[in-house]
């Protein structure tokens, strides 16, 4: 059983069918496929990884319209994959998993959905990812605001902001995409910034028809395009992990981008980061700075004290009236699974096991949770390349594990504590010398209490794929 019909779930389902494994089902909480690309519908939503790299290698597309794919095209690509491999009959839409509990006596997972439906599965695979739970800020009075309060992940299709006063909390990857759209039609936009972002110009442009034609007619050309993008992005890793001085070129480029688009010296100072480049996610935008500099936008760096029915009050006591609050506050990446959802051996709650931050062997298996795999799990996010490369590596590992279980007639496997903790200890040692740990910022990369970095992979992506090239039974408990 697979939870989630995003890239992880659909990619795994495709590979399972190709491997001749047909007895699986996907439970998807939403009304359509696509995962994060189904959910996130805010204006301007697009990917910041190039189209030909932000696609599954075994499901390539030649007709991407832009170098950086818009949300709708990504979701459409996943829907096409479902249709091409006839996966629709195995997907249960609008079926949210309420709880999955391991039954030791029956050697299976018992899964219950929000409708009261119950399922049994020998193997459970979580494809919900790390960016599935929105992070809502704990601001006094937020629940008493008279107008709508929305998170960017749950943007209503019928949301009206034309001519209204909008307060935006957060200036991360989603916010810099939707703020320019708000600015164009809103009466006023107040942007509350906790910290400035490193922003580079986005080299996005339409892909001409002749190039799409070449990608379609010459698969080798398409593969070379993808490989070239892979090498370009992969080359950025040393600057983040060992040699921060290598970011000098991009720091200059980001500062030049800011200087060219913001004339006001005071505003430019407010938009200048005070931490090392790469400590937080490096963003790309061509229209964010012009939107912030517009006459109907005010950038506020004074922290919010409270929310009233009619607006937000900062710590200086100033009230700024608002009709609508939009939260661009990101996700609970360091706490991706809600309490009570995944219950393993001896009643162990995965949320409890991960109370100091998620931990998994090869980002895929967790001690105390037999026959359980998680795709795009702990320490599989990237600060330098496409996460789909990581997902594909994990998919191969899961399929290899399932084949091994069948060939050896093993009803259950469980990763050894020693293997999982040795894996994590090595990762944390590497991460402590990285810019994500030493860069002088706080970000969603780190767990807010333990200080661990349970999110990012600190090595090359090809290293991860090599380490997961085959299932390694010696790291697992199983019946000899």
C-alpha positions as MATLAB code, in Angstrom:
seq = 'XXXXXXXXXXXXXXXXXXXXXXXXXXXXXXXXXXXXXXXXXXXXXXXXXXXXXXXXXXXXXXXXXXXXXXXXXXXXXXXXXXXXXXXXXXXXXXXXXXXXXXXXXXXXXXXXXXXXXXXXXXXXXXXXXXXXXXXXXXXXXXXXXXXXXXXXXXXXXXXXXXXXXXXXXXXXXXXXXXXXXXXXXXXXXXXXXXXXXXXXXXXXXXXXXXXXXXXXXXXXXXXXXXXXXXXXXXXXXXXXXXXXXXXXXXXXXXXXXXXXXXXXXXXXXXXXXXXXXXXXXXXXXXXXXXXXXXXXXXXXXXXXXXXXXXXXXXXXXXXXXXXXXXXXXXXXXXXXXXXXXXXXXXXXXXXXXXXXXXXXXXXXXXXXXXXXXXXXXXXXXXXXXXXXXXXXXXXXXXXXXXXXXXXXXXXXXXXXXXXXXXXXXXXXXXXXXXXXXXXXXXXXXXXXXXXXXXXXXXXXXXXXXXXXXXXXXXXXXXXX';
ca = [
       0.000    0.000    0.000;
       1.235    3.463   -0.976;
       0.168    6.665    0.766;
       0.102    9.637   -1.598;
      -0.203   10.104   -5.366;
       2.574   12.618   -5.939;
       5.891   12.029   -7.676;
       6.881    9.408   -5.085;
       3.679    7.392   -5.177;
       3.154    7.530   -8.936;
       6.827    6.868   -9.650;
       6.865    3.832   -7.359;
       3.606    2.515   -8.824;
       5.053    2.791  -12.336;
       8.187    0.886  -11.387;
       6.174   -1.769   -9.511;
       4.103   -2.481  -12.615;
       7.212   -2.623  -14.762;
       8.699   -5.131  -12.281;
       5.604   -7.324  -12.503;
       4.360   -6.430   -9.014;
       0.652   -5.755   -9.455;
      -0.880   -6.144   -5.989;
      -0.738   -2.572   -4.723;
      -3.074    0.363   -4.127;
      -2.476    4.103   -3.684;
      -4.504    6.028   -1.109;
      -4.620    9.736   -1.946;
      -6.173   12.297    0.407;
      -7.034   14.834   -2.309;
      -9.397   14.762   -5.264;
      -6.642   14.496   -7.862;
      -3.112   13.274   -8.437;
       0.020   15.369   -8.207;
       0.754   15.696   -4.503;
       2.186   19.124   -3.767;
       1.526   20.134   -7.383;
      -2.155   19.354   -6.961;
      -2.440   21.184   -3.649;
      -0.456   24.364   -4.273;
      -2.565   26.535   -6.576;
      -1.501   30.016   -5.585;
      -0.925   32.471   -8.454;
       2.547   32.208   -9.940;
       3.197   28.726   -8.554;
       6.087   27.153  -10.472;
       9.187   25.043   -9.910;
      12.685   26.449   -9.425;
      14.356   23.405  -11.002;
      14.569   23.222  -14.786;
      11.800   21.293  -16.553;
      13.925   18.559  -18.110;
      15.472   17.754  -14.733;
      12.255   18.079  -12.761;
      10.739   15.032  -14.395;
      11.104   11.304  -13.872;
      13.856    9.838  -16.044;
      11.574    6.950  -17.011;
       8.707    9.324  -17.896;
      10.368   12.116  -19.918;
       8.452   14.921  -21.627;
       9.516   16.815  -24.696;
       6.806   19.484  -24.745;
       7.639   21.571  -21.682;
       6.594   25.138  -22.492;
       9.172   26.868  -20.307;
      12.635   26.217  -18.915;
      11.140   26.274  -15.407;
       7.836   24.393  -15.352;
       4.625   26.008  -14.089;
       2.519   24.099  -11.576;
      -0.212   23.114  -14.017;
       2.246   21.459  -16.423;
       3.879   19.433  -13.650;
       0.506   18.213  -12.400;
      -0.522   17.411  -15.964;
       2.663   15.384  -16.477;
       1.829   13.267  -13.431;
      -1.768   12.798  -14.598;
      -0.444   11.670  -17.990;
       1.810    9.149  -16.276;
      -1.185    7.724  -14.421;
      -3.102    7.368  -17.678;
      -0.182    5.967  -19.652;
       0.418    3.136  -17.174;
      -3.272    2.590  -16.324;
      -2.676    3.419  -12.675;
      -6.048    5.098  -12.162;
      -7.779    1.853  -11.214;
      -5.298    1.443   -8.352;
      -5.675    4.965   -6.941;
      -8.316    5.766   -4.313;
      -8.859    9.523   -4.401;
     -10.366   11.481   -1.511;
      -9.096    8.759    0.814;
      -7.067   10.227    3.648;
      -5.176    7.774    5.843;
      -6.183    8.386    9.451;
      -4.039    5.666   10.945;
      -1.795    2.803    9.885;
      -0.951    0.304   12.640;
       1.411   -2.658   12.473;
      -0.204   -5.958   13.483;
       2.594   -8.186   14.720;
       0.458  -11.320   14.993;
      -0.869  -11.040   11.438;
       2.421   -9.627   10.050;
       0.646   -6.815    8.237;
      -0.316   -3.169    8.373;
      -3.912   -2.311    9.221;
      -4.860    0.971    7.604;
      -7.960    3.068    8.289;
      -9.191    6.011    6.207;
     -11.385    8.991    7.072;
     -14.485    7.249    5.738;
     -14.054    4.336    8.129;
     -12.700    2.055    5.426;
     -10.132   -0.527    6.525;
      -7.322   -2.136    4.546;
      -4.628   -4.740    5.132;
      -1.204   -4.553    3.533;
       1.980   -6.543    3.968;
       4.085   -3.499    3.096;
       3.323    0.181    3.712;
       5.067    2.948    1.758;
       4.676    6.602    2.711;
       4.886    8.982   -0.219;
       3.587   12.034    1.627;
       6.962   13.797    1.598;
       8.397   16.383    3.963;
       6.495   19.425    2.676;
       2.944   18.190    3.176;
       2.000   19.746    6.531;
       1.576   23.544    6.445;
       3.278   25.517    9.213;
       0.870   27.969   10.829;
       2.500   30.730   12.889;
       1.663   30.999   16.572;
       0.647   34.659   16.594;
      -1.697   35.815   19.376;
      -5.146   36.646   18.027;
      -4.709   35.053   14.599;
      -7.871   33.012   15.155;
      -9.846   36.178   15.907;
      -9.150   37.950   12.627;
     -12.444   38.954   11.007;
     -11.418   38.270    7.395;
     -10.103   35.180    5.622;
      -6.793   33.660    6.762;
      -5.303   31.333    4.165;
      -2.088   29.365    3.820;
      -0.460   29.367    0.395;
      -0.815   25.581    0.212;
      -4.618   25.894    0.435;
      -5.215   28.837   -1.877;
      -8.945   28.959   -2.751;
      -9.707   29.070   -6.455;
     -12.300   31.792   -5.841;
     -10.169   34.001   -3.577;
     -10.777   37.703   -4.232;
      -8.021   40.181   -3.410;
      -8.701   42.865   -6.005;
      -9.036   46.222   -4.308;
      -8.482   44.741   -0.838;
      -5.878   45.308    1.856;
      -3.752   42.175    2.113;
      -1.273   41.206    4.828;
       1.352   38.642    3.798;
       3.268   36.854    6.533;
       6.471   35.271    5.276;
       8.829   35.874    2.360;
       9.953   32.380    1.396;
       9.846   30.410   -1.837;
       6.059   30.499   -2.220;
       5.620   34.107   -1.113;
       8.043   35.558   -3.645;
       5.955   33.909   -6.355;
       2.494   35.063   -5.262;
       3.306   38.535   -3.868;
       3.796   40.082   -7.349;
       0.342   38.804   -8.347;
      -1.234   40.229   -5.208;
       0.489   43.571   -5.756;
      -0.917   44.049   -9.233;
      -4.565   44.092   -8.133;
      -4.701   44.661   -4.378;
      -5.337   48.081   -2.918;
      -2.493   47.552   -0.477;
      -0.101   44.736    0.418;
       1.744   44.684    3.740;
       4.594   42.163    3.612;
       5.865   41.014    7.018;
       9.450   39.815    6.673;
      11.272   37.938    9.400;
      14.551   37.734    7.489;
      15.720   38.796    4.049;
      16.314   36.202    1.352;
      19.146   35.596   -1.082;
      17.435   36.020   -4.460;
      18.946   35.445   -7.876;
      17.447   36.405  -11.227;
      15.427   33.542  -12.697;
      16.693   32.589  -16.172;
      13.259   31.495  -17.297;
      11.966   31.769  -20.826;
       9.690   29.951  -23.220;
      11.057   26.875  -24.951;
      10.575   27.384  -28.706;
       8.634   24.858  -30.740;
      11.685   23.840  -32.760;
      13.508   22.833  -29.572;
      10.483   20.891  -28.353;
      10.474   19.160  -31.729;
      14.145   18.207  -31.323;
      13.488   16.857  -27.818;
      10.672   14.717  -29.210;
      12.493   13.448  -32.299;
      15.964   13.048  -30.812;
      15.801   11.310  -27.411;
      19.589   11.485  -27.127;
      19.422   15.276  -27.388;
      16.795   15.357  -24.634;
      18.906   13.102  -22.425;
      21.989   15.260  -23.023;
      19.955   18.341  -22.068;
      18.950   16.651  -18.831;
      22.485   15.444  -18.113;
      23.931   18.910  -18.695;
      21.452   20.421  -16.230;
      22.284   17.676  -13.732;
      26.008   18.435  -13.906;
      25.382   22.174  -13.617;
      23.318   21.834  -10.449;
      25.454   19.072   -8.965;
      28.519   21.318   -9.220;
      26.990   23.666   -6.633;
      27.261   21.202   -3.754;
      30.871   21.887   -2.593;
      29.998   25.538   -1.944;
      27.302   24.447    0.505;
      29.126   21.630    2.255;
      32.843   22.411    2.406;
      33.912   25.594    0.611;
      31.514   28.506    1.265;
      33.837   30.942   -0.496;
      32.715   29.332   -3.738;
      29.418   31.192   -3.354;
      31.214   34.496   -3.994;
      30.117   34.687   -7.644;
      26.461   34.083   -6.818;
      26.600   36.465   -3.856;
      27.775   39.214   -6.182;
      25.123   38.266   -8.693;
      22.389   38.401   -6.045;
      23.559   41.776   -4.712;
      23.755   43.178   -8.224;
      20.240   41.899   -8.897;
      19.007   43.652   -5.759;
      20.813   46.904   -6.587;
      19.437   46.972  -10.130;
      15.831   46.495   -9.060;
      15.684   48.478   -5.791;
      16.651   52.153   -5.883;
      15.696   53.086   -2.318;
      18.803   52.590   -0.092;
      16.743   51.945    3.049;
      14.586   49.334    1.352;
      17.675   47.758   -0.170;
      19.172   47.413    3.309;
      16.012   45.725    4.563;
      16.202   43.252    1.704;
      19.894   42.405    2.225;
      20.461   39.070    4.047;
      22.692   39.017    7.125;
      23.612   35.324    6.871;
      25.689   33.182    4.538;
      24.291   32.438    1.120;
      22.856   28.912    1.069;
      22.111   28.774    4.791;
      18.484   29.090    3.714;
      17.067   28.044    0.393;
      18.410   30.279   -2.375;
      15.465   31.742   -4.309;
      14.991   32.972   -7.860;
      12.666   35.722   -9.065;
      12.529   38.503  -11.621;
       9.419   40.275  -10.332;
       9.586   40.069   -6.524;
      11.811   43.109   -5.951;
       9.777   45.351   -8.318;
       6.627   44.270   -6.479;
       8.128   45.117   -3.086;
       9.195   48.531   -4.413;
       5.701   49.324   -5.744;
       3.745   52.222   -4.241;
       0.997   49.968   -2.853;
       3.397   47.636   -1.003;
       4.970   48.147    2.407;
       7.772   45.886    3.670;
       7.579   45.505    7.465;
      10.531   44.086    9.365;
       9.206   44.880   12.850;
       7.908   41.624   14.387;
       4.170   41.083   14.727;
       2.885   41.436   18.280;
      -0.696   40.317   17.762;
      -3.585   40.100   15.333;
      -6.833   41.956   15.891;
     -10.155   41.519   14.152;
      -9.335   44.406   11.808;
      -5.603   44.030   11.260;
      -2.103   43.316   12.554;
      -0.261   45.136   15.318;
       3.539   45.191   15.344;
       5.769   45.384   18.407;
       5.958   49.159   18.064;
       2.206   49.262   18.614;
       1.278   50.277   15.083;
      -1.947   48.826   13.711;
      -2.119   48.123    9.994;
      -5.703   47.408    8.896;
      -6.197   44.350    6.680;
      -9.039   42.576    4.898;
      -7.169   39.356    4.159;
      -4.182   37.505    5.639;
      -2.065   35.225    3.441;
       0.437   32.928    5.147;
       3.614   32.144    3.251;
       5.070   30.417    6.301;
       6.138   27.147    4.746;
       5.843   23.626    6.070;
       6.657   21.430    9.062;
       9.528   19.722    7.286;
      11.188   18.671   10.546;
       7.896   17.186   11.840;
       6.309   15.740    8.709;
       4.054   13.066   10.250;
       1.207   13.943   12.653;
       0.906   12.080   15.942;
      -1.184    8.930   15.778;
      -0.909    8.389   12.023;
       1.801    5.689   11.790;
       1.982    3.182   14.684;
       4.739    0.587   14.546;
       5.787   -2.394   16.603;
       4.721   -2.419   20.285;
       2.526    0.653   19.713;
       5.436    2.977   18.865;
       4.141    6.196   17.290;
       6.327    7.455   14.451;
       5.816   11.031   15.675;
       7.218    9.972   19.058;
      10.135    8.110   17.480;
      10.889   11.294   15.542;
      10.380   13.784   18.365;
      13.983   15.008   17.992;
      13.675   15.116   14.240;
      13.083   12.413   11.613;
      15.680    9.668   11.243;
      15.696    6.845    8.720;
      18.218    4.436    7.275;
      19.038    5.612    3.754;
      16.112    7.996    4.162;
      13.853    4.989    3.646;
      13.359    2.668    6.634;
      12.835    3.254   10.375;
      13.711    1.006   13.353;
      10.580   -0.280   15.073;
       8.501   -0.084   11.894;
       8.605   -3.410   10.015;
       7.766   -3.469    6.308;
       7.565    0.313    6.251;
       9.295    2.542    3.703;
       9.218    6.302    3.383;
       9.998    8.042    0.097;
      11.538   11.495    0.185;
      12.037   10.781    3.868;
      14.601   12.112    6.365;
      17.735   13.701    4.878;
      16.673   13.270    1.256;
      15.818   16.902    0.459;
      18.395   18.823   -1.549;
      19.804   22.314   -1.461;
      21.484   22.023   -4.834;
      19.674   19.700   -7.251;
      16.366   18.027   -8.176;
      14.790   15.887   -5.455;
      13.359   13.622   -8.137;
      16.847   12.150   -8.467;
      16.615   11.125   -4.819;
      13.099    9.746   -5.212;
      14.204    7.563   -8.114;
      17.066    6.177   -6.044;
      14.670    5.278   -3.250;
      12.162    3.722   -5.632;
      14.856    1.396   -6.942;
      15.761    0.487   -3.342;
      12.144   -0.296   -2.401;
      11.568   -2.454   -5.494;
      14.816   -4.289   -4.779;
      13.707   -4.918   -1.180;
      10.322   -6.266   -2.270;
      11.979   -8.612   -4.757;
      14.345   -9.868   -2.055;
      11.441  -10.501    0.334;
       9.603  -12.540   -2.306;
      12.638  -14.486   -3.429;
      13.536  -15.365    0.168;
       9.970  -15.879    1.395;
      10.426  -13.254    4.098;
       7.140  -11.972    5.538;
       8.777   -8.981    7.257;
      11.976   -6.973    7.443;
      12.977   -4.243    9.885;
      16.071   -2.078    9.777;
      18.461   -2.566   12.691;
      18.795    0.295   15.193;
      22.567    0.182   14.827;
      22.430    0.576   11.050;
      19.956    3.461   11.166;
      21.784    5.395   13.863;
      25.199    4.841   12.269;
      23.760    6.195    9.003;
      22.368    9.252   10.774;
      25.546    9.860   12.805;
      27.567   10.016    9.598;
      25.092   12.433    8.011;
      25.000   14.735   11.032;
      28.798   14.785   11.180;
      28.930   15.895    7.567;
      26.105   18.404    8.018;
      27.717   20.123   11.001;
      30.467   21.503    8.803;
      28.024   22.627    6.089;
      26.742   26.126    5.420;
      23.264   24.931    6.428;
      24.556   24.443    9.971;
      27.295   27.082   10.141;
      25.679   29.813    8.032;
      24.222   31.924   10.837;
      20.507   31.502   10.157;
      17.518   29.532   11.341;
      15.587   27.647    8.682;
      13.196   24.780    8.112;
      16.249   22.643    7.450;
      16.879   22.339   11.196;
      14.727   20.784   13.892;
      13.609   23.659   16.161;
      14.416   21.829   19.406;
      17.214   19.335   18.805;
      19.139   21.483   16.327;
      19.693   18.442   14.112;
      19.306   18.755   10.363;
      16.900   15.920    9.524;
      16.018   17.244    6.082;
      19.002   17.692    3.750;
      21.367   15.303    2.008;
      24.950   16.650    2.315;
      26.557   14.614   -0.454;
      26.269   14.302   -4.219;
      23.023   12.861   -5.537;
      24.864   10.210   -7.528;
      26.427    9.062   -4.229;
      22.970    8.574   -2.744;
      21.799    6.633   -5.779;
      24.899    4.442   -5.637;
      24.363    3.674   -1.945;
      20.754    2.684   -2.693;
      21.479    0.727   -5.870;
      20.432   -2.561   -4.237;
      18.724   -3.814   -1.084;
      21.210   -4.730    1.676;
      19.646   -7.423    3.916;
      22.602   -7.336    6.324;
      21.274   -4.037    7.699;
      17.899   -5.614    8.550;
      16.270   -8.000   10.991;
      14.670  -10.943    9.220;
      14.015  -14.607    9.733;
      17.053  -16.713    8.707;
];
